[in-house]
Amino acid sequence: MDRAIERLKWKSRRGLLELDLVLERFWKGPGRALTPQEAAALERLLALPDNDLLDLVMRRTESPDARLQPVLDKLRTA
């Protein structure tokens, strides 16, 4: 699991400063205790283009998949 988390942290480096700030706070807080299901959901979110991910985090759009919601909630509160 540690290797998977390190990969997710690497994928968290984005091209938008706003996302970088959100993801940096996430990894310092709730991201330290991800379940395997949350890690899988985060991987799906990180596969999205930057602008789409930012829209989800900023609540400009709704999540297309309810399974992503718990991780989105953690990103939003980080």
C-alpha positions as CSV (number, residue, x, y, z in Angstrom):
1,M,0.0,0.0,0.0
2,D,2.9,2.4,0.7
3,R,4.1,2.2,-2.8
4,A,0.6,2.9,-4.2
5,I,0.3,5.9,-1.9
6,E,3.6,7.2,-3.1
7,R,2.5,6.9,-6.7
8,L,-0.7,8.8,-5.8
9,K,1.3,11.5,-4.2
10,W,3.4,11.8,-7.4
11,K,0.2,11.9,-9.5
12,S,-1.1,14.7,-7.2
13,R,1.4,17.1,-8.7
14,R,-0.8,19.1,-11.1
15,G,-0.5,22.0,-13.5
16,L,-2.9,24.2,-11.7
17,L,-1.7,26.0,-8.5
18,E,-5.2,25.7,-7.0
19,L,-5.2,21.9,-7.2
20,D,-1.6,21.7,-6.0
21,L,-2.6,23.6,-2.9
22,V,-5.7,21.5,-2.2
23,L,-3.8,18.3,-2.8
24,E,-0.9,19.4,-0.6
25,R,-3.2,20.1,2.3
26,F,-5.0,16.8,1.7
27,W,-1.8,14.8,1.9
28,K,-0.8,16.6,5.2
29,G,-4.2,15.8,6.7
30,P,-6.8,13.2,5.7
31,G,-4.7,11.8,2.9
32,R,-2.3,10.2,5.5
33,A,-5.0,7.6,6.4
34,L,-6.5,6.5,3.1
35,T,-8.4,3.2,2.9
36,P,-7.8,1.0,-0.2
37,Q,-11.2,2.0,-1.5
38,E,-10.4,5.7,-1.0
39,A,-7.0,5.3,-2.7
40,A,-8.7,3.7,-5.7
41,A,-11.2,6.5,-5.8
42,L,-8.4,9.1,-5.6
43,E,-6.6,7.4,-8.4
44,R,-9.7,7.7,-10.6
45,L,-10.0,11.4,-9.7
46,L,-6.4,12.1,-10.5
47,A,-6.9,10.6,-13.9
48,L,-9.2,13.5,-14.8
49,P,-7.9,16.6,-16.6
50,D,-6.9,19.4,-14.2
51,N,-9.9,21.6,-15.0
52,D,-12.4,18.8,-14.5
53,L,-10.9,17.8,-11.2
54,L,-10.8,21.4,-10.0
55,D,-14.5,21.8,-11.0
56,L,-15.4,18.8,-8.9
57,V,-13.3,19.9,-5.9
58,M,-14.8,23.4,-6.1
59,R,-18.4,22.0,-6.4
60,R,-18.9,23.6,-9.8
61,T,-19.9,20.1,-11.1
62,E,-21.3,17.0,-9.5
63,S,-19.5,13.8,-9.2
64,P,-20.4,11.3,-12.0
65,D,-19.8,8.4,-9.6
66,A,-21.1,8.3,-6.0
67,R,-18.1,6.1,-5.0
68,L,-15.9,9.1,-5.5
69,Q,-17.8,11.3,-3.1
70,P,-16.1,10.3,0.1
71,V,-12.7,11.3,-1.3
72,L,-14.1,14.5,-2.8
73,D,-15.5,15.4,0.6
74,K,-12.0,14.9,2.1
75,L,-10.4,17.0,-0.6
76,R,-12.9,19.7,0.0
77,T,-12.3,19.8,3.8
78,A,-8.6,19.6,3.7
